[in-house]
C-alpha cells in the first residue's frame, strides 16, 4: 500500500465526514445565532437556554437528512471494502 493510497483514503474519509456533518453543524450555528440575538435583546443570560432549541433542531435534521447521511456513509464504506484488493496487492 503506497503513501498516495493512504492519503486518498484519508482525503475521502475527511470529505465524507464533512458532507455528513455539514447539515447538523449549519443548523446548530443558525439556531445558536438566533438564540444569542434573543438573549441579547431580552437580557436573559441563561446558558442552558440554548440547549433545547439546538437539540430539537438537530433531531429534526437527523430525521430529515438521516437517510441521505446513512446512504453517504454506506457508499463510502462499500467503496472502501471493494477496493481492498488494490490496497493489499
Protein Blocks (a to p, Z undefined) as FASTA:
>chain_A
ZZklmmmmmmmmmmmmmmmmmmmmmmmmmmmmmmmmmmmmnopacfklmmmmmmmmmmmm
mmmmmmmmmmmmmmmmmmmmmmmmmmmZZ
